[in-house]
Amino acid sequence: TQINKKIFIYDIQIFPEYRNYGNGRFLLDWLSQETKNLGYQEIGLHVLAENKIARLLYEKSGFEMTNIYYSKKV
């Protein structure tokens, strides 16, 4: 039985002055290749629901939504 080795990215940030130049896409492509080279089979990450730009980038890069979390301030 092969174990599904995966990594989890806790934070990705592209500074505002470097956005809209393809840097996020380049980073995710590089990350995917390096992860594969290291023998991992999966990458997980977290994105805030309201961050529509990041969500679109992740989806275009092949990521799929796997969880939905809810919270309520009381």
C-alpha positions in Angstrom: 0.0 0.0 0.0 1.4 3.4 -1.0 1.0 6.3 1.4 -0.4 9.5 -0.1 2.3 11.9 0.9 1.1 15.5 1.0 2.2 18.9 2.0 0.1 21.8 3.3 0.9 25.5 2.5 -0.2 27.7 5.4 0.4 31.1 3.7 1.2 32.4 0.3 1.5 36.1 -0.2 2.4 38.1 -3.3 3.1 41.7 -2.4 0.7 44.1 -4.2 3.4 45.7 -6.4 4.2 42.2 -7.8 0.6 41.1 -8.5 -0.9 40.8 -12.0 2.4 39.9 -13.6 2.0 36.1 -13.5 4.0 35.7 -10.3 1.4 33.7 -8.4 0.9 31.3 -11.3 4.6 30.9 -11.7 4.9 30.2 -8.0 2.2 27.6 -8.0 3.6 25.9 -11.1 7.1 25.8 -9.5 5.6 24.6 -6.2 3.8 21.8 -8.0 6.9 20.6 -9.8 9.1 20.8 -6.7 6.5 19.0 -4.6 6.4 16.2 -7.2 10.2 16.0 -7.4 10.3 15.5 -3.6 8.0 12.5 -3.9 4.8 14.1 -2.6 1.5 13.4 -4.3 -0.7 16.3 -3.1 -0.6 19.9 -2.1 -3.2 21.4 0.3 -3.7 25.1 1.1 -6.1 27.4 2.8 -7.8 30.4 1.2 -10.3 32.8 2.7 -13.8 32.6 1.1 -13.8 36.3 0.2 -10.4 36.1 -1.6 -12.0 35.5 -5.0 -8.8 36.4 -6.9 -6.7 33.8 -5.1 -9.5 31.2 -5.4 -9.7 31.8 -9.2 -5.9 31.5 -9.4 -5.9 28.2 -7.5 -8.7 26.8 -9.6 -6.9 27.8 -12.8 -3.8 26.0 -11.4 -5.7 22.8 -10.9 -6.6 23.0 -7.2 -10.1 21.8 -6.2 -12.2 22.9 -3.2 -12.2 20.1 -0.7 -13.7 21.6 2.5 -16.1 24.3 3.5 -15.8 25.8 7.0 -18.3 28.0 8.8 -17.9 30.3 11.7 -20.1 32.6 13.7 -19.1 35.5 15.9 -21.1 35.5 19.1 
